[in-house]
Amino acid sequence: MNISEALNYGSKILFESGLNQAKIDAKLLIKNQLDINDEDFIRSLSTNISNSDFESYKLKIQRRMRHEPIAHITGVKDFWKNTFYVTKDTLIPRPDSETLIESIIKHTPFTEDLNFLDLGTGSGCLIISVLEELKYCHGTGIDISENAISIAIKNKEHINRNLNLSFYVNDFFSFDTNGYDVIICNPPYVSLAEKDEIKEEVINFEPHLALFPKNGTKDCYKKIIKNIKSTNDKKCYVFFEIDYRDSISISNILKDNNFSVIAIENDLTNRPRCIVSKMN
């Protein structure tokens, strides 16, 4: 069997399983199995695939049939300019979150060495991407999940071990933010009321701790904002990722706690995704 035939085999099975992007998924999985890029893939369509590679590819197709995310099957996900390791303990990095990186570059005055803090760092994709752009700055990422912090450290070592960046297990509701100039946060903001509407591959495979705020979205943001207000003395910038429907309510919480809302930046779908604010 050659690569083209193996691709058709995987595409057919995934399509019959009800996956809309069956051919795209099958292509991603076979490329991952063979460790080849797009150019090599096109050039190698008539090349025979080994029995061992085909059997491993079939196992990946079977996992995808059960709606397991591609990123969990391959163990990696592209974000910004790098490829990050991911597991079931971290949210899969999404293109919408790149809005935060763009917003930080656009709105932060980089005239000096700044100290960044990433609250709820997960895979570390946000803070690593920022510091890759601004190598003269330094930072810290925290997460309540010890397993997530292990992945973030692995990503730093894989992408750039020389980054001036540390990761710690801690709670973003109570972490001392004093001394940080810029704070990044993508907190859990999916309402439990929407649980039945979420895709199977998200609800069954990604960490609920990172998806659903325990006492509601507004309460989560309010606690984080109040903690920053009570512990930070640098009139810091704060960049929040938000649900597009919450831009007004989260802006009001910031204003009620002595923050100015500088901008609300839209994502790739032209919906509000990032609130840029600064402590007064």
C-alpha positions as CSV (number, residue, x, y, z in Angstrom):
1,M,0.0,0.0,0.0
2,N,1.3,3.4,-0.9
3,I,0.8,6.7,1.0
4,S,-2.0,7.8,-1.3
5,E,-3.9,4.6,-0.7
6,A,-3.4,4.9,3.0
7,L,-4.7,8.4,3.0
8,N,-7.8,7.3,1.2
9,Y,-8.3,4.5,3.7
10,G,-8.1,6.8,6.6
11,S,-10.3,9.5,5.0
12,K,-13.0,7.0,4.2
13,I,-13.1,5.6,7.8
14,L,-13.2,9.1,9.4
15,F,-15.9,10.3,7.0
16,E,-18.1,7.3,7.8
17,S,-17.5,8.2,11.5
18,G,-19.2,11.6,10.9
19,L,-16.1,13.8,10.9
20,N,-16.4,16.7,8.6
21,Q,-12.8,17.2,7.9
22,A,-12.0,13.6,7.3
23,K,-9.4,14.0,4.6
24,I,-7.6,16.9,6.4
25,D,-7.5,14.8,9.6
26,A,-6.2,11.7,7.8
27,K,-3.5,13.8,6.1
28,L,-2.4,15.3,9.4
29,L,-2.2,11.9,11.0
30,I,-0.2,10.2,8.2
31,K,2.2,13.1,8.0
32,N,2.7,12.8,11.8
33,Q,3.2,9.1,11.6
34,L,5.8,9.4,8.8
35,D,7.3,12.6,10.2
36,I,7.1,14.5,6.9
37,N,6.1,18.0,5.8
38,D,3.6,19.0,3.1
39,E,6.2,19.1,0.4
40,D,7.5,15.6,1.2
41,F,3.9,14.3,1.5
42,I,3.0,15.5,-2.0
43,R,6.3,14.1,-3.4
44,S,5.8,10.8,-1.7
45,L,2.2,9.9,-2.5
46,S,3.2,6.9,-4.6
47,T,5.8,5.7,-2.1
48,N,4.9,2.5,-0.2
49,I,4.2,2.7,3.5
50,S,5.8,0.1,5.8
51,N,3.6,-2.4,7.6
52,S,4.6,-1.0,11.0
53,D,3.9,2.6,10.0
54,F,0.5,1.6,8.5
55,E,-0.5,-0.3,11.7
56,S,0.5,2.7,13.8
57,Y,-1.4,5.0,11.5
58,K,-4.5,2.8,11.8
59,L,-4.4,3.1,15.6
60,K,-4.3,6.9,15.2
61,I,-7.3,6.8,12.8
62,Q,-9.2,4.7,15.4
63,R,-8.4,7.2,18.1
64,R,-9.7,10.0,15.9
65,M,-12.8,8.0,15.1
66,R,-13.7,8.4,18.8
67,H,-13.3,12.2,18.4
68,E,-10.1,12.4,20.3
69,P,-8.4,15.7,19.3
70,I,-5.7,15.5,16.6
71,A,-3.4,17.4,19.0
72,H,-3.7,14.7,21.6
73,I,-3.1,11.9,19.1
74,T,0.0,13.6,17.7
75,G,1.0,15.2,21.1
76,V,1.7,18.6,19.5
77,K,0.0,21.7,18.3
78,D,1.2,24.7,16.3
79,F,0.7,28.1,18.0
80,W,2.1,31.5,16.9
81,K,5.6,30.6,15.5
82,N,6.3,27.4,17.3
83,T,5.1,23.8,17.9
84,F,4.0,23.1,21.5
85,Y,3.7,19.8,23.3
86,V,0.1,19.2,24.7
87,T,-1.6,16.6,26.8
88,K,-4.9,15.9,28.4
89,D,-3.8,18.2,31.2
90,T,-3.5,21.3,29.1
91,L,-5.9,23.2,26.9
92,I,-5.0,22.8,23.2
93,P,-3.7,26.2,22.0
94,R,-6.2,27.9,19.7
95,P,-5.7,30.5,16.9
96,D,-8.0,32.9,18.8
97,S,-5.5,33.1,21.6
98,E,-2.9,34.5,19.3
99,T,-5.0,37.7,19.6
100,L,-3.4,38.2,23.0
101,I,0.1,38.0,21.5
102,E,-0.8,40.5,18.9
103,S,-2.4,42.8,21.5
104,I,0.6,42.7,23.8
105,I,3.0,43.6,20.9
106,K,0.6,46.4,19.9
107,H,-0.1,48.0,23.2
108,T,2.8,47.5,25.6
109,P,5.5,50.1,25.6
110,F,8.6,48.1,25.2
111,T,11.2,50.7,26.2
112,E,12.7,48.6,29.0
113,D,13.1,45.1,30.4
114,L,9.5,44.2,31.5
115,N,8.5,41.5,33.9
116,F,5.6,39.3,32.6
117,L,3.2,37.1,34.5
118,D,1.0,34.4,32.9
119,L,-1.9,33.4,35.1
120,G,-3.1,29.9,34.3
121,T,-0.3,29.2,31.9
122,G,-1.3,25.6,30.8
123,S,1.1,24.6,28.1
124,G,3.0,27.8,28.4
125,C,2.1,28.8,24.9
126,L,1.3,32.4,25.7
127,I,4.2,33.4,27.9
128,I,6.7,31.5,25.8
129,S,5.4,33.1,22.6
130,V,5.6,36.6,24.1
131,L,9.1,36.2,25.4
132,E,10.3,34.7,22.1
133,E,9.2,38.0,20.6
134,L,10.7,40.1,23.4
135,K,13.8,38.3,24.4
136,Y,15.1,41.2,26.6
137,C,12.0,40.7,28.9
138,H,11.5,38.0,31.5
139,G,8.6,36.3,33.1
140,T,6.8,33.8,35.2
141,G,4.0,31.3,34.4
142,I,1.8,29.8,37.1
143,D,-0.9,27.1,37.0
144,I,-2.7,25.2,39.7
145,S,-2.1,21.9,37.8
146,E,1.3,20.3,38.5
147,N,1.0,18.3,35.3
148,A,0.3,21.4,33.2
149,I,3.4,23.0,34.7
150,S,5.5,20.0,33.7
151,I,4.3,20.4,30.1
152,A,5.1,24.2,30.2
153,I,8.6,23.5,31.4
154,K,9.1,20.9,28.7
155,N,7.9,23.4,26.1
156,K,10.4,26.0,27.3
157,E,13.2,23.5,27.1
158,H,12.1,22.4,23.6
159,I,11.6,25.9,22.2
160,N,14.2,28.0,23.9
161,R,15.8,26.9,27.2
162,N,17.6,30.3,27.4
163,L,14.4,32.3,27.9
164,N,14.4,34.1,31.2
165,L,11.2,32.3,32.3
166,S,10.2,30.3,35.3
167,F,7.1,28.2,36.0
168,Y,5.5,27.4,39.3
169,V,2.4,25.6,40.7
170,N,0.2,28.2,42.2
171,D,-3.4,29.6,42.3
172,F,-4.2,32.6,40.2
173,F,-6.8,33.8,42.7
174,S,-4.2,34.4,45.4
175,F,-0.8,34.6,43.7
176,D,1.3,37.7,44.7
177,T,1.5,39.8,41.5
178,N,3.7,42.5,43.0
179,G,6.6,43.4,40.7
180,Y,5.0,42.3,37.5
181,D,4.6,45.0,34.7
182,V,2.4,43.0,32.4
183,I,-0.1,40.3,33.3
184,I,-1.6,37.8,30.8
185,C,-4.6,35.7,31.6
186,N,-6.7,33.2,29.7
187,P,-9.0,32.0,32.5
188,P,-11.7,29.4,32.3
189,Y,-14.7,31.3,30.8
190,V,-17.1,28.7,29.4
191,S,-20.5,28.7,31.1
192,L,-21.6,25.3,32.6
193,A,-25.0,26.1,30.9
194,E,-23.3,25.6,27.6
195,K,-21.8,22.2,28.4
196,D,-24.2,20.3,26.2
197,E,-23.4,22.5,23.2
198,I,-19.7,22.0,23.3
199,K,-18.0,19.7,20.7
200,E,-17.4,16.1,21.9
201,E,-13.7,16.3,21.3
202,V,-13.5,19.3,23.7
203,I,-15.9,18.1,26.5
204,N,-14.5,14.6,26.6
205,F,-10.8,15.2,26.3
206,E,-9.8,18.7,27.5
207,P,-9.4,19.6,31.2
208,H,-12.7,20.9,32.6
209,L,-10.7,22.9,35.2
210,A,-9.4,25.1,32.4
211,L,-12.7,25.3,30.6
212,F,-15.4,25.9,33.3
213,P,-15.2,28.5,36.1
214,K,-16.4,27.0,39.3
215,N,-18.7,29.8,40.3
216,G,-19.4,31.4,37.0
217,T,-17.4,33.5,34.5
218,K,-17.9,36.9,36.2
219,D,-16.9,35.6,39.6
220,C,-13.7,34.1,38.1
221,Y,-12.6,37.4,36.5
222,K,-13.7,39.4,39.5
223,K,-11.5,37.4,41.9
224,I,-8.5,37.5,39.6
225,I,-8.9,41.3,39.1
226,K,-9.3,42.0,42.8
227,N,-6.2,39.9,43.6
228,I,-4.2,41.9,41.1
229,K,-5.5,45.2,42.5
230,S,-4.6,44.2,46.1
231,T,-1.1,42.8,45.4
232,N,0.4,44.8,42.5
233,D,2.0,48.2,43.0
234,K,3.3,48.8,39.5
235,K,0.2,50.1,37.7
236,C,0.5,47.0,35.5
237,Y,-1.0,46.2,32.2
238,V,-3.5,43.3,32.1
239,F,-4.4,41.4,29.0
240,F,-7.5,39.1,29.4
241,E,-8.8,36.6,26.9
242,I,-12.6,36.6,27.0
243,D,-15.7,35.1,25.5
244,Y,-16.8,37.6,22.9
245,R,-20.2,38.0,24.6
246,D,-18.5,39.1,27.9
247,S,-16.6,42.2,26.7
248,I,-18.9,44.7,28.3
249,S,-19.3,42.9,31.6
250,I,-15.6,42.2,32.1
251,S,-14.7,45.8,31.1
252,N,-17.1,47.0,33.8
253,I,-15.5,44.8,36.4
254,L,-12.1,46.2,35.5
255,K,-13.4,49.8,35.6
256,D,-15.0,49.2,39.0
257,N,-11.6,48.1,40.3
258,N,-9.6,51.1,39.2
259,F,-8.4,49.9,35.8
260,S,-8.7,51.7,32.5
261,V,-9.8,49.7,29.5
262,I,-7.4,50.7,26.7
263,A,-8.8,48.6,24.0
264,I,-10.9,45.5,23.1
265,E,-9.2,43.6,20.3
266,N,-11.0,41.2,17.9
267,D,-10.0,37.7,16.9
268,L,-9.9,36.1,13.5
269,T,-13.7,36.0,13.3
270,N,-13.9,39.8,14.1
271,R,-15.3,39.1,17.5
272,P,-14.0,40.6,20.8
273,R,-11.4,38.3,22.2
274,C,-8.9,40.3,24.2
275,I,-9.4,43.2,26.7
276,V,-6.4,45.4,27.2
277,S,-6.4,47.3,30.5
278,K,-4.1,49.2,32.8
279,M,-4.2,49.8,36.5
280,N,-4.8,53.5,37.3
